[in-house]
């Protein structure tokens, strides 16, 4: 039987939306909440150290922290193809300026995170659902079933 597991993560990140017709065209930050849900069958071997687990919560935590949170937490994320990319020259003064090849909207950041996680998760555990909350009332969601 399949079981879904979800782990929540929090990080602070700033971005700017080049060409946007509202105030978010300026550099600003959010307190993001990321929820990663995986699906799989629990380990059924009695003597296995992960018996009864789809994935060890600590393993999922380590993957998401290593591949996503540690990279974007307290970072400024900018569209590399926009004039904002020129700010990347300030990297000698700041530790985390990340230029991405897309507009760093909540939706595009979510899709980037999904691609990273799909490459990283094991064969037996599959990505089911990812939610990226930009504000308490605004978020983007990705479901595997919608993308088959």
Phi and psi in radians as a Rosetta constraint file:
Dihedral C 1 N 2 CA 2 C 2 CIRCULARHARMONIC -1.471 0.35
Dihedral N 2 CA 2 C 2 N 3 CIRCULARHARMONIC 2.481 0.35
Dihedral C 2 N 3 CA 3 C 3 CIRCULARHARMONIC -2.252 0.35
Dihedral N 3 CA 3 C 3 N 4 CIRCULARHARMONIC 2.485 0.35
Dihedral C 3 N 4 CA 4 C 4 CIRCULARHARMONIC -1.817 0.35
Dihedral N 4 CA 4 C 4 N 5 CIRCULARHARMONIC 2.382 0.35
Dihedral C 4 N 5 CA 5 C 5 CIRCULARHARMONIC -2.123 0.35
Dihedral N 5 CA 5 C 5 N 6 CIRCULARHARMONIC 2.456 0.35
Dihedral C 5 N 6 CA 6 C 6 CIRCULARHARMONIC -2.220 0.35
Dihedral N 6 CA 6 C 6 N 7 CIRCULARHARMONIC 2.396 0.35
Dihedral C 6 N 7 CA 7 C 7 CIRCULARHARMONIC -2.193 0.35
Dihedral N 7 CA 7 C 7 N 8 CIRCULARHARMONIC 2.410 0.35
Dihedral C 7 N 8 CA 8 C 8 CIRCULARHARMONIC -1.832 0.35
Dihedral N 8 CA 8 C 8 N 9 CIRCULARHARMONIC 2.561 0.35
Dihedral C 8 N 9 CA 9 C 9 CIRCULARHARMONIC -2.389 0.35
Dihedral N 9 CA 9 C 9 N 10 CIRCULARHARMONIC 2.706 0.35
Dihedral C 9 N 10 CA 10 C 10 CIRCULARHARMONIC -2.306 0.35
Dihedral N 10 CA 10 C 10 N 11 CIRCULARHARMONIC 2.480 0.35
Dihedral C 10 N 11 CA 11 C 11 CIRCULARHARMONIC -2.731 0.35
Dihedral N 11 CA 11 C 11 N 12 CIRCULARHARMONIC 2.762 0.35
Dihedral C 11 N 12 CA 12 C 12 CIRCULARHARMONIC -1.843 0.35
Dihedral N 12 CA 12 C 12 N 13 CIRCULARHARMONIC 2.346 0.35
Dihedral C 12 N 13 CA 13 C 13 CIRCULARHARMONIC -2.653 0.35
Dihedral N 13 CA 13 C 13 N 14 CIRCULARHARMONIC 2.525 0.35
Dihedral C 13 N 14 CA 14 C 14 CIRCULARHARMONIC -1.947 0.35
Dihedral N 14 CA 14 C 14 N 15 CIRCULARHARMONIC 2.689 0.35
Dihedral C 14 N 15 CA 15 C 15 CIRCULARHARMONIC -2.729 0.35
Dihedral N 15 CA 15 C 15 N 16 CIRCULARHARMONIC 3.018 0.35
Dihedral C 15 N 16 CA 16 C 16 CIRCULARHARMONIC -2.493 0.35
Dihedral N 16 CA 16 C 16 N 17 CIRCULARHARMONIC 2.472 0.35
Dihedral C 16 N 17 CA 17 C 17 CIRCULARHARMONIC -1.868 0.35
Dihedral N 17 CA 17 C 17 N 18 CIRCULARHARMONIC 1.681 0.35
Dihedral C 17 N 18 CA 18 C 18 CIRCULARHARMONIC -1.063 0.35
Dihedral N 18 CA 18 C 18 N 19 CIRCULARHARMONIC 2.305 0.35
Dihedral C 18 N 19 CA 19 C 19 CIRCULARHARMONIC 1.436 0.35
Dihedral N 19 CA 19 C 19 N 20 CIRCULARHARMONIC -0.082 0.35
Dihedral C 19 N 20 CA 20 C 20 CIRCULARHARMONIC -1.168 0.35
Dihedral N 20 CA 20 C 20 N 21 CIRCULARHARMONIC 2.576 0.35
Dihedral C 20 N 21 CA 21 C 21 CIRCULARHARMONIC -1.679 0.35
Dihedral N 21 CA 21 C 21 N 22 CIRCULARHARMONIC 0.474 0.35
Dihedral C 21 N 22 CA 22 C 22 CIRCULARHARMONIC -2.470 0.35
Dihedral N 22 CA 22 C 22 N 23 CIRCULARHARMONIC -3.037 0.35
Dihedral C 22 N 23 CA 23 C 23 CIRCULARHARMONIC -1.133 0.35
Dihedral N 23 CA 23 C 23 N 24 CIRCULARHARMONIC -0.301 0.35
Dihedral C 23 N 24 CA 24 C 24 CIRCULARHARMONIC -1.271 0.35
Dihedral N 24 CA 24 C 24 N 25 CIRCULARHARMONIC 0.013 0.35
Dihedral C 24 N 25 CA 25 C 25 CIRCULARHARMONIC -1.261 0.35
Dihedral N 25 CA 25 C 25 N 26 CIRCULARHARMONIC -0.305 0.35
Dihedral C 25 N 26 CA 26 C 26 CIRCULARHARMONIC -1.575 0.35
Dihedral N 26 CA 26 C 26 N 27 CIRCULARHARMONIC 2.711 0.35
Dihedral C 26 N 27 CA 27 C 27 CIRCULARHARMONIC -1.103 0.35
Dihedral N 27 CA 27 C 27 N 28 CIRCULARHARMONIC 2.259 0.35
Dihedral C 27 N 28 CA 28 C 28 CIRCULARHARMONIC -2.712 0.35
Dihedral N 28 CA 28 C 28 N 29 CIRCULARHARMONIC 2.869 0.35
Dihedral C 28 N 29 CA 29 C 29 CIRCULARHARMONIC -2.170 0.35
Dihedral N 29 CA 29 C 29 N 30 CIRCULARHARMONIC 2.877 0.35
Dihedral C 29 N 30 CA 30 C 30 CIRCULARHARMONIC -2.417 0.35
Dihedral N 30 CA 30 C 30 N 31 CIRCULARHARMONIC 2.729 0.35
Dihedral C 30 N 31 CA 31 C 31 CIRCULARHARMONIC -1.735 0.35
Dihedral N 31 CA 31 C 31 N 32 CIRCULARHARMONIC 1.695 0.35
Dihedral C 31 N 32 CA 32 C 32 CIRCULARHARMONIC -1.408 0.35
Dihedral N 32 CA 32 C 32 N 33 CIRCULARHARMONIC 2.592 0.35
Dihedral C 32 N 33 CA 33 C 33 CIRCULARHARMONIC -2.181 0.35
Dihedral N 33 CA 33 C 33 N 34 CIRCULARHARMONIC 2.230 0.35
Dihedral C 33 N 34 CA 34 C 34 CIRCULARHARMONIC -2.038 0.35
Dihedral N 34 CA 34 C 34 N 35 CIRCULARHARMONIC 2.258 0.35
Dihedral C 34 N 35 CA 35 C 35 CIRCULARHARMONIC -2.061 0.35
Dihedral N 35 CA 35 C 35 N 36 CIRCULARHARMONIC 2.206 0.35
Dihedral C 35 N 36 CA 36 C 36 CIRCULARHARMONIC -2.023 0.35
Dihedral N 36 CA 36 C 36 N 37 CIRCULARHARMONIC 2.133 0.35
Dihedral C 36 N 37 CA 37 C 37 CIRCULARHARMONIC -2.021 0.35
Dihedral N 37 CA 37 C 37 N 38 CIRCULARHARMONIC 2.225 0.35
Dihedral C 37 N 38 CA 38 C 38 CIRCULARHARMONIC -1.997 0.35
Dihedral N 38 CA 38 C 38 N 39 CIRCULARHARMONIC 2.823 0.35
Dihedral C 38 N 39 CA 39 C 39 CIRCULARHARMONIC -2.354 0.35
Dihedral N 39 CA 39 C 39 N 40 CIRCULARHARMONIC 2.499 0.35
Dihedral C 39 N 40 CA 40 C 40 CIRCULARHARMONIC 3.141 0.35
Dihedral N 40 CA 40 C 40 N 41 CIRCULARHARMONIC -3.103 0.35
Dihedral C 40 N 41 CA 41 C 41 CIRCULARHARMONIC -1.754 0.35
Dihedral N 41 CA 41 C 41 N 42 CIRCULARHARMONIC 2.375 0.35
Dihedral C 41 N 42 CA 42 C 42 CIRCULARHARMONIC -1.073 0.35
Dihedral N 42 CA 42 C 42 N 43 CIRCULARHARMONIC 2.533 0.35
Dihedral C 42 N 43 CA 43 C 43 CIRCULARHARMONIC -0.996 0.35
Dihedral N 43 CA 43 C 43 N 44 CIRCULARHARMONIC 2.309 0.35
Dihedral C 43 N 44 CA 44 C 44 CIRCULARHARMONIC -1.964 0.35
Dihedral N 44 CA 44 C 44 N 45 CIRCULARHARMONIC 0.007 0.35
Dihedral C 44 N 45 CA 45 C 45 CIRCULARHARMONIC -1.438 0.35
Dihedral N 45 CA 45 C 45 N 46 CIRCULARHARMONIC 2.127 0.35
Dihedral C 45 N 46 CA 46 C 46 CIRCULARHARMONIC -0.956 0.35
Dihedral N 46 CA 46 C 46 N 47 CIRCULARHARMONIC -0.724 0.35
Dihedral C 46 N 47 CA 47 C 47 CIRCULARHARMONIC -1.560 0.35
Dihedral N 47 CA 47 C 47 N 48 CIRCULARHARMONIC -0.055 0.35
Dihedral C 47 N 48 CA 48 C 48 CIRCULARHARMONIC -1.266 0.35
Dihedral N 48 CA 48 C 48 N 49 CIRCULARHARMONIC 2.409 0.35
Dihedral C 48 N 49 CA 49 C 49 CIRCULARHARMONIC -1.134 0.35
Dihedral N 49 CA 49 C 49 N 50 CIRCULARHARMONIC -0.317 0.35
Dihedral C 49 N 50 CA 50 C 50 CIRCULARHARMONIC -1.871 0.35
Dihedral N 50 CA 50 C 50 N 51 CIRCULARHARMONIC 0.409 0.35
Dihedral C 50 N 51 CA 51 C 51 CIRCULARHARMONIC -0.929 0.35
Dihedral N 51 CA 51 C 51 N 52 CIRCULARHARMONIC 2.262 0.35
Dihedral C 51 N 52 CA 52 C 52 CIRCULARHARMONIC 1.527 0.35
Dihedral N 52 CA 52 C 52 N 53 CIRCULARHARMONIC -0.041 0.35
Dihedral C 52 N 53 CA 53 C 53 CIRCULARHARMONIC -1.877 0.35
Dihedral N 53 CA 53 C 53 N 54 CIRCULARHARMONIC 2.448 0.35
Dihedral C 53 N 54 CA 54 C 54 CIRCULARHARMONIC -1.281 0.35
Dihedral N 54 CA 54 C 54 N 55 CIRCULARHARMONIC -0.849 0.35
Dihedral C 54 N 55 CA 55 C 55 CIRCULARHARMONIC -2.694 0.35
Dihedral N 55 CA 55 C 55 N 56 CIRCULARHARMONIC 2.512 0.35
Dihedral C 55 N 56 CA 56 C 56 CIRCULARHARMONIC -1.150 0.35
Dihedral N 56 CA 56 C 56 N 57 CIRCULARHARMONIC 2.232 0.35
Dihedral C 56 N 57 CA 57 C 57 CIRCULARHARMONIC -0.927 0.35
Dihedral N 57 CA 57 C 57 N 58 CIRCULARHARMONIC -0.641 0.35
Dihedral C 57 N 58 CA 58 C 58 CIRCULARHARMONIC -1.187 0.35
Dihedral N 58 CA 58 C 58 N 59 CIRCULARHARMONIC -0.560 0.35
Dihedral C 58 N 59 CA 59 C 59 CIRCULARHARMONIC -1.197 0.35
Dihedral N 59 CA 59 C 59 N 60 CIRCULARHARMONIC -0.774 0.35
Dihedral C 59 N 60 CA 60 C 60 CIRCULARHARMONIC -1.076 0.35
Dihedral N 60 CA 60 C 60 N 61 CIRCULARHARMONIC -0.749 0.35
Dihedral C 60 N 61 CA 61 C 61 CIRCULARHARMONIC -1.035 0.35
Dihedral N 61 CA 61 C 61 N 62 CIRCULARHARMONIC -0.799 0.35
Dihedral C 61 N 62 CA 62 C 62 CIRCULARHARMONIC -1.098 0.35
Dihedral N 62 CA 62 C 62 N 63 CIRCULARHARMONIC -0.718 0.35
Dihedral C 62 N 63 CA 63 C 63 CIRCULARHARMONIC -1.102 0.35
Dihedral N 63 CA 63 C 63 N 64 CIRCULARHARMONIC -0.893 0.35
Dihedral C 63 N 64 CA 64 C 64 CIRCULARHARMONIC -1.176 0.35
Dihedral N 64 CA 64 C 64 N 65 CIRCULARHARMONIC -0.711 0.35
Dihedral C 64 N 65 CA 65 C 65 CIRCULARHARMONIC -1.124 0.35
Dihedral N 65 CA 65 C 65 N 66 CIRCULARHARMONIC -0.756 0.35
Dihedral C 65 N 66 CA 66 C 66 CIRCULARHARMONIC -1.201 0.35
Dihedral N 66 CA 66 C 66 N 67 CIRCULARHARMONIC -0.797 0.35
Dihedral C 66 N 67 CA 67 C 67 CIRCULARHARMONIC -1.492 0.35
Dihedral N 67 CA 67 C 67 N 68 CIRCULARHARMONIC -0.407 0.35
Dihedral C 67 N 68 CA 68 C 68 CIRCULARHARMONIC -2.245 0.35
Dihedral N 68 CA 68 C 68 N 69 CIRCULARHARMONIC -1.144 0.35
Dihedral C 68 N 69 CA 69 C 69 CIRCULARHARMONIC -1.032 0.35
Dihedral N 69 CA 69 C 69 N 70 CIRCULARHARMONIC -0.819 0.35
Dihedral C 69 N 70 CA 70 C 70 CIRCULARHARMONIC -1.094 0.35
Dihedral N 70 CA 70 C 70 N 71 CIRCULARHARMONIC -0.424 0.35
Dihedral C 70 N 71 CA 71 C 71 CIRCULARHARMONIC -1.475 0.35
Dihedral N 71 CA 71 C 71 N 72 CIRCULARHARMONIC -0.650 0.35
Dihedral C 71 N 72 CA 72 C 72 CIRCULARHARMONIC -1.790 0.35
Dihedral N 72 CA 72 C 72 N 73 CIRCULARHARMONIC -0.253 0.35
Dihedral C 72 N 73 CA 73 C 73 CIRCULARHARMONIC -1.108 0.35
Dihedral N 73 CA 73 C 73 N 74 CIRCULARHARMONIC 2.221 0.35
Dihedral C 73 N 74 CA 74 C 74 CIRCULARHARMONIC 1.014 0.35
Dihedral N 74 CA 74 C 74 N 75 CIRCULARHARMONIC 0.624 0.35
Dihedral C 74 N 75 CA 75 C 75 CIRCULARHARMONIC -1.900 0.35
Dihedral N 75 CA 75 C 75 N 76 CIRCULARHARMONIC 2.792 0.35
Dihedral C 75 N 76 CA 76 C 76 CIRCULARHARMONIC -1.866 0.35
Dihedral N 76 CA 76 C 76 N 77 CIRCULARHARMONIC 2.087 0.35
Dihedral C 76 N 77 CA 77 C 77 CIRCULARHARMONIC -1.921 0.35
Dihedral N 77 CA 77 C 77 N 78 CIRCULARHARMONIC 2.198 0.35
Dihedral C 77 N 78 CA 78 C 78 CIRCULARHARMONIC -2.285 0.35
Dihedral N 78 CA 78 C 78 N 79 CIRCULARHARMONIC 2.707 0.35
Dihedral C 78 N 79 CA 79 C 79 CIRCULARHARMONIC -1.320 0.35
Dihedral N 79 CA 79 C 79 N 80 CIRCULARHARMONIC 2.024 0.35
Dihedral C 79 N 80 CA 80 C 80 CIRCULARHARMONIC -1.156 0.35
Dihedral N 80 CA 80 C 80 N 81 CIRCULARHARMONIC -0.404 0.35
Dihedral C 80 N 81 CA 81 C 81 CIRCULARHARMONIC -1.557 0.35
Dihedral N 81 CA 81 C 81 N 82 CIRCULARHARMONIC 0.047 0.35
Dihedral C 81 N 82 CA 82 C 82 CIRCULARHARMONIC -1.839 0.35
Dihedral N 82 CA 82 C 82 N 83 CIRCULARHARMONIC 2.953 0.35
Dihedral C 82 N 83 CA 83 C 83 CIRCULARHARMONIC -1.048 0.35
Dihedral N 83 CA 83 C 83 N 84 CIRCULARHARMONIC -0.329 0.35
Dihedral C 83 N 84 CA 84 C 84 CIRCULARHARMONIC -1.046 0.35
Dihedral N 84 CA 84 C 84 N 85 CIRCULARHARMONIC -0.453 0.35
Dihedral C 84 N 85 CA 85 C 85 CIRCULARHARMONIC -1.002 0.35
Dihedral N 85 CA 85 C 85 N 86 CIRCULARHARMONIC -0.407 0.35
Dihedral C 85 N 86 CA 86 C 86 CIRCULARHARMONIC -1.128 0.35
Dihedral N 86 CA 86 C 86 N 87 CIRCULARHARMONIC -0.439 0.35
Dihedral C 86 N 87 CA 87 C 87 CIRCULARHARMONIC -1.122 0.35
Dihedral N 87 CA 87 C 87 N 88 CIRCULARHARMONIC -0.416 0.35
Dihedral C 87 N 88 CA 88 C 88 CIRCULARHARMONIC -0.999 0.35
Dihedral N 88 CA 88 C 88 N 89 CIRCULARHARMONIC -0.395 0.35
Dihedral C 88 N 89 CA 89 C 89 CIRCULARHARMONIC -1.123 0.35
Dihedral N 89 CA 89 C 89 N 90 CIRCULARHARMONIC -0.245 0.35
Dihedral C 89 N 90 CA 90 C 90 CIRCULARHARMONIC -1.485 0.35
Dihedral N 90 CA 90 C 90 N 91 CIRCULARHARMONIC 0.077 0.35
Dihedral C 90 N 91 CA 91 C 91 CIRCULARHARMONIC -1.006 0.35
Dihedral N 91 CA 91 C 91 N 92 CIRCULARHARMONIC -0.431 0.35
Dihedral C 91 N 92 CA 92 C 92 CIRCULARHARMONIC -1.193 0.35
Dihedral N 92 CA 92 C 92 N 93 CIRCULARHARMONIC -0.310 0.35
Dihedral C 92 N 93 CA 93 C 93 CIRCULARHARMONIC -1.786 0.35
Dihedral N 93 CA 93 C 93 N 94 CIRCULARHARMONIC -0.301 0.35
Dihedral C 93 N 94 CA 94 C 94 CIRCULARHARMONIC -2.311 0.35
Dihedral N 94 CA 94 C 94 N 95 CIRCULARHARMONIC 2.623 0.35
Dihedral C 94 N 95 CA 95 C 95 CIRCULARHARMONIC -1.441 0.35
Dihedral N 95 CA 95 C 95 N 96 CIRCULARHARMONIC -0.586 0.35
Dihedral C 95 N 96 CA 96 C 96 CIRCULARHARMONIC -2.276 0.35
Dihedral N 96 CA 96 C 96 N 97 CIRCULARHARMONIC 1.456 0.35
Dihedral C 96 N 97 CA 97 C 97 CIRCULARHARMONIC -1.988 0.35
Dihedral N 97 CA 97 C 97 N 98 CIRCULARHARMONIC 2.076 0.35
Dihedral C 97 N 98 CA 98 C 98 CIRCULARHARMONIC -1.995 0.35
Dihedral N 98 CA 98 C 98 N 99 CIRCULARHARMONIC 2.165 0.35
Dihedral C 98 N 99 CA 99 C 99 CIRCULARHARMONIC -1.796 0.35
Dihedral N 99 CA 99 C 99 N 100 CIRCULARHARMONIC 2.162 0.35
Dihedral C 99 N 100 CA 100 C 100 CIRCULARHARMONIC -1.972 0.35
Dihedral N 100 CA 100 C 100 N 101 CIRCULARHARMONIC 2.700 0.35
Dihedral C 100 N 101 CA 101 C 101 CIRCULARHARMONIC -1.459 0.35
Dihedral N 101 CA 101 C 101 N 102 CIRCULARHARMONIC 0.538 0.35
Dihedral C 101 N 102 CA 102 C 102 CIRCULARHARMONIC -2.679 0.35
Dihedral N 102 CA 102 C 102 N 103 CIRCULARHARMONIC 2.888 0.35
Dihedral C 102 N 103 CA 103 C 103 CIRCULARHARMONIC -1.200 0.35
Dihedral N 103 CA 103 C 103 N 104 CIRCULARHARMONIC 2.149 0.35
Dihedral C 103 N 104 CA 104 C 104 CIRCULARHARMONIC -1.388 0.35
Dihedral N 104 CA 104 C 104 N 105 CIRCULARHARMONIC 1.015 0.35
Dihedral C 104 N 105 CA 105 C 105 CIRCULARHARMONIC -1.350 0.35
Dihedral N 105 CA 105 C 105 N 106 CIRCULARHARMONIC 2.920 0.35
Dihedral C 105 N 106 CA 106 C 106 CIRCULARHARMONIC -1.004 0.35
Dihedral N 106 CA 106 C 106 N 107 CIRCULARHARMONIC -0.730 0.35
Dihedral C 106 N 107 CA 107 C 107 CIRCULARHARMONIC -1.113 0.35
Dihedral N 107 CA 107 C 107 N 108 CIRCULARHARMONIC -0.831 0.35
Dihedral C 107 N 108 CA 108 C 108 CIRCULARHARMONIC -1.218 0.35
Dihedral N 108 CA 108 C 108 N 109 CIRCULARHARMONIC -0.619 0.35
Dihedral C 108 N 109 CA 109 C 109 CIRCULARHARMONIC -1.109 0.35
Dihedral N 109 CA 109 C 109 N 110 CIRCULARHARMONIC -0.734 0.35
Dihedral C 109 N 110 CA 110 C 110 CIRCULARHARMONIC -1.036 0.35
Dihedral N 110 CA 110 C 110 N 111 CIRCULARHARMONIC -0.820 0.35
Dihedral C 110 N 111 CA 111 C 111 CIRCULARHARMONIC -1.087 0.35
Dihedral N 111 CA 111 C 111 N 112 CIRCULARHARMONIC -0.663 0.35
Dihedral C 111 N 112 CA 112 C 112 CIRCULARHARMONIC -1.103 0.35
Dihedral N 112 CA 112 C 112 N 113 CIRCULARHARMONIC -0.783 0.35
Dihedral C 112 N 113 CA 113 C 113 CIRCULARHARMONIC -1.073 0.35
Dihedral N 113 CA 113 C 113 N 114 CIRCULARHARMONIC -0.724 0.35
Dihedral C 113 N 114 CA 114 C 114 CIRCULARHARMONIC -1.053 0.35
Dihedral N 114 CA 114 C 114 N 115 CIRCULARHARMONIC -0.808 0.35
Dihedral C 114 N 115 CA 115 C 115 CIRCULARHARMONIC -1.049 0.35
Dihedral N 115 CA 115 C 115 N 116 CIRCULARHARMONIC -0.743 0.35
Dihedral C 115 N 116 CA 116 C 116 CIRCULARHARMONIC -1.092 0.35
Dihedral N 116 CA 116 C 116 N 117 CIRCULARHARMONIC -0.813 0.35
Dihedral C 116 N 117 CA 117 C 117 CIRCULARHARMONIC -1.177 0.35
Dihedral N 117 CA 117 C 117 N 118 CIRCULARHARMONIC -0.666 0.35
Dihedral C 117 N 118 CA 118 C 118 CIRCULARHARMONIC -1.081 0.35
Dihedral N 118 CA 118 C 118 N 119 CIRCULARHARMONIC -0.591 0.35
Dihedral C 118 N 119 CA 119 C 119 CIRCULARHARMONIC -1.319 0.35
Dihedral N 119 CA 119 C 119 N 120 CIRCULARHARMONIC -0.402 0.35
Dihedral C 119 N 120 CA 120 C 120 CIRCULARHARMONIC -1.725 0.35
Dihedral N 120 CA 120 C 120 N 121 CIRCULARHARMONIC -0.554 0.35
Dihedral C 120 N 121 CA 121 C 121 CIRCULARHARMONIC -1.200 0.35
Dihedral N 121 CA 121 C 121 N 122 CIRCULARHARMONIC 2.666 0.35
Dihedral C 121 N 122 CA 122 C 122 CIRCULARHARMONIC -1.188 0.35
Dihedral N 122 CA 122 C 122 N 123 CIRCULARHARMONIC 3.039 0.35
Dihedral C 122 N 123 CA 123 C 123 CIRCULARHARMONIC -1.212 0.35
Dihedral N 123 CA 123 C 123 N 124 CIRCULARHARMONIC -0.533 0.35
Dihedral C 123 N 124 CA 124 C 124 CIRCULARHARMONIC -1.541 0.35
Dihedral N 124 CA 124 C 124 N 125 CIRCULARHARMONIC -0.291 0.35
Dihedral C 124 N 125 CA 125 C 125 CIRCULARHARMONIC -1.967 0.35
Dihedral N 125 CA 125 C 125 N 126 CIRCULARHARMONIC 2.215 0.35
Dihedral C 125 N 126 CA 126 C 126 CIRCULARHARMONIC -2.031 0.35
Dihedral N 126 CA 126 C 126 N 127 CIRCULARHARMONIC 2.559 0.35
Dihedral C 126 N 127 CA 127 C 127 CIRCULARHARMONIC -1.223 0.35
Dihedral N 127 CA 127 C 127 N 128 CIRCULARHARMONIC 2.245 0.35
Dihedral C 127 N 128 CA 128 C 128 CIRCULARHARMONIC -1.886 0.35
Dihedral N 128 CA 128 C 128 N 129 CIRCULARHARMONIC -0.771 0.35
Dihedral C 128 N 129 CA 129 C 129 CIRCULARHARMONIC -2.763 0.35
Dihedral N 129 CA 129 C 129 N 130 CIRCULARHARMONIC 2.399 0.35
Dihedral C 129 N 130 CA 130 C 130 CIRCULARHARMONIC -2.338 0.35
Dihedral N 130 CA 130 C 130 N 131 CIRCULARHARMONIC 2.348 0.35
Dihedral C 130 N 131 CA 131 C 131 CIRCULARHARMONIC -2.195 0.35
Dihedral N 131 CA 131 C 131 N 132 CIRCULARHARMONIC 2.285 0.35
Dihedral C 131 N 132 CA 132 C 132 CIRCULARHARMONIC -2.095 0.35
Dihedral N 132 CA 132 C 132 N 133 CIRCULARHARMONIC 1.986 0.35
Dihedral C 132 N 133 CA 133 C 133 CIRCULARHARMONIC -1.713 0.35
Dihedral N 133 CA 133 C 133 N 134 CIRCULARHARMONIC 2.037 0.35
Dihedral C 133 N 134 CA 134 C 134 CIRCULARHARMONIC -1.510 0.35
Dihedral N 134 CA 134 C 134 N 135 CIRCULARHARMONIC -0.627 0.35
Dihedral C 134 N 135 CA 135 C 135 CIRCULARHARMONIC -2.398 0.35
Dihedral N 135 CA 135 C 135 N 136 CIRCULARHARMONIC 2.970 0.35
Dihedral C 135 N 136 CA 136 C 136 CIRCULARHARMONIC -1.004 0.35
Dihedral N 136 CA 136 C 136 N 137 CIRCULARHARMONIC -0.452 0.35
Dihedral C 136 N 137 CA 137 C 137 CIRCULARHARMONIC -1.945 0.35
Dihedral N 137 CA 137 C 137 N 138 CIRCULARHARMONIC 0.032 0.35
Dihedral C 137 N 138 CA 138 C 138 CIRCULARHARMONIC -2.331 0.35
Dihedral N 138 CA 138 C 138 N 139 CIRCULARHARMONIC 2.234 0.35
Dihedral C 138 N 139 CA 139 C 139 CIRCULARHARMONIC -2.708 0.35
Dihedral N 139 CA 139 C 139 N 140 CIRCULARHARMONIC 2.860 0.35
Dihedral C 139 N 140 CA 140 C 140 CIRCULARHARMONIC -2.111 0.35
Dihedral N 140 CA 140 C 140 N 141 CIRCULARHARMONIC 2.551 0.35
Dihedral C 140 N 141 CA 141 C 141 CIRCULARHARMONIC -2.244 0.35
Dihedral N 141 CA 141 C 141 N 142 CIRCULARHARMONIC 2.594 0.35
Dihedral C 141 N 142 CA 142 C 142 CIRCULARHARMONIC -2.257 0.35
Dihedral N 142 CA 142 C 142 N 143 CIRCULARHARMONIC 2.312 0.35
Dihedral C 142 N 143 CA 143 C 143 CIRCULARHARMONIC -2.136 0.35
Dihedral N 143 CA 143 C 143 N 144 CIRCULARHARMONIC 2.355 0.35
Dihedral C 143 N 144 CA 144 C 144 CIRCULARHARMONIC -1.033 0.35
Dihedral N 144 CA 144 C 144 N 145 CIRCULARHARMONIC -0.714 0.35
Dihedral C 144 N 145 CA 145 C 145 CIRCULARHARMONIC -1.058 0.35
Dihedral N 145 CA 145 C 145 N 146 CIRCULARHARMONIC -0.498 0.35
Dihedral C 145 N 146 CA 146 C 146 CIRCULARHARMONIC -1.354 0.35
Dihedral N 146 CA 146 C 146 N 147 CIRCULARHARMONIC -0.188 0.35
Dihedral C 146 N 147 CA 147 C 147 CIRCULARHARMONIC -2.139 0.35
Dihedral N 147 CA 147 C 147 N 148 CIRCULARHARMONIC 0.482 0.35
